[in-house]
C-alpha cells in the first residue's frame, strides 16, 4: 500500500488495518508518539498503546467500518 502522500503532511498520521494492527506511521507520528525515533510500533496493536476508553472507541469504529 502506498502512503507517500501522508509522509509530507504536517500532522501525525497513524494507519491500522481492520485488526487494529499498526501498518504505517508518518514521520510526525513517530516524533509525536515515540520517545526514540528509532523505536517502531509497526505491526503492534493499537490496543496496546491506548487506554480502556480509547480501545472501546477504536473497536466501535473498526466494527462499524467508519473512519
N, C-alpha and C positions, 0 to 999 in steps of 0.2 A: 504494500500500500504506500502511496506517495504522500508525504507530509511536508514537502518543500515550502509550500506557501505559508504553513504555520510557523516555520522557523523564524521568519522575519517579523512576525507580529510582536508589538511592544508589551504584550501581556502574557501571563503564564497560560499555557495550554497543555493539558494532560489528557490523553485519549486512552480509553479502555475498550476491551471487546465485550461481548454480551455476557461473559462470565466474570466481569469486573477485573480482568487481568490487565494491568497497565501495558500498553503496547507502544506508547510514544510520549515523550516529553520534549517540548521545545527548550531552548537554552534558558529563557526567562523562567520557565517552570522549574528547571534544575536549580537555578540560582535562588529561587524563592523557597523551595520546599526541601532542599537537601543541604545539610551542613557542609559537606565536602562535595564539590562539583564532580569529583571522580567517582563518587558513590553512584549506584544505579538501583532504581526500583522497577525497572523494566522487567516484566514477567511476574511481578508480585501482585497481590490482590489489593484493590482499593480499600477493601475492608480492613486490611492490616494497618492502614495509616489514617483511619478516621474513627471518631468516637461513635458510640452506640446509636445516637440520634441520626448522625450522618449516614451510618450504614443502613439504617431503616429507609431513609430517603433515597439512597442510591439503589437499594433493592426495589423500591417502588418504581423508580424511573426505568430500571432495566426490565422489570416485569411488564410495564405499560408500553414500552417501546418509544416513549417520549425522550426528548433530549433536554 
